[in-house]
Amino acid sequence: MTPRGIGGRRALAGLLVVVVAGAAVAAFVAGSSAGRPRTSRVRVAQATEARGPLGPRRWQRSVASTFTDYGDALACGGVLAPEQLGIASRTEPCGALVTLAYRGRVVRVPVIDRGPYVEGREWDLTGATARALRFPGLDEIAWAR
């Protein structure tokens, strides 16, 4: 088995843990928001105070976009593949894990590249990360370290 295959399996296993943990957080948030409008801002605000399987989080909001330059080299090593989960950040170190939340969906992914280089944007999500969150391509997203 190639190192790339092992990394892909580890990423998939990590995604499974995040999905299960995210479901627990979502269940907590849904239970505590009875009678309130169901918006991502309400869920994120409530999740800030939650002490779920992922521990306490201090959620922040910023603008994110996506990048799908498949086949291009990544600043943190490797080549971007369509199934690659990760984000690009100008400030976070390579390999740092960041939790992203968008409209009730939560994933935890590593920093794999540098960017974005557009003023006002904090993150670039890979195509696979955007699909996992059902992220449209350019919008405000909640994140925590």
Secondary structure, 3 states (H helix, E strand, C coil): CCHHHHHHHHHHHHHHHHHHHHHHHHHHHHHHCCCCCCCHHHHHHHHHHCCECCECCCCEEEEEEEECCCCCECCCCCECCCCCCCEECCCCCCCCEEEEEECCEEEEEEEEECCCCCCCEEEEEEHHHHHHHCCCCEEEEEEEC
